[in-house]
Amino acid sequence: MSQVALRLPDSLHQYAKQLAAQDDASLNQFIVTAVAEKISALNTEAFFQARAASSDRAKFDRVRARVPDLEPARGDERL
């Protein structure tokens, strides 16, 4: 496991400590979770960008053309 020296503004540090306490977690655990969530969000964005780059609009249109034009089931209507 690695150690990192982290400089936080006092106000951010206090707020992070409060949120960690509310979550019944240590400040370290809170920060580790925050970093993991950020990494996950960035990886998710990269995943969808890669998927979009490899998409084929013509193939999508061919598949979509085979879907019957029916009314949505009750409860599935657009709002």
Buried (B, 14 or more C-beta within 10 A) or exposed (E): EEEEEEEEEEEEEEEBBEEBEEEEBEBEEBBEEEEEEEEEEEEEEEEEEEEEEEEEEEEEEEEEEEEEEEEEEEEEEEE
